[in-house]
Amino acid sequence: MSKQTEPSIAFVHGMITDAITAVVINAQAGLQLLRAQSPDLEKVRQTLNNIANDGKRAGDIVVRTRAHMKKVAAADDAADP
């Protein structure tokens, strides 16, 4: 692995970690909302939408990273004599 890719890996790691952390925080908030004597179902719905969006964001990051890695590998293969 080149020194050039290390910052990129750290950046992607941070993006994925942020998205997964958001999923966990929103899930905990949703559970807390449901514990109320009369849960506000609109807030629960919004929280579940946030969870879905954050999960999709994490998945998109993984898909884009994988596609980028394939491009880099193909370019490296083409550059090797």
Secondary structure, 3 states (H helix, E strand, C coil): CCCCHHHHHHHHHHHHHHHHHHHHHHHHHHHHHHHCCCCCHHHHHHHHHHHHHHHHHHHHHHHHHHHHHHHHHHHHHHHCC
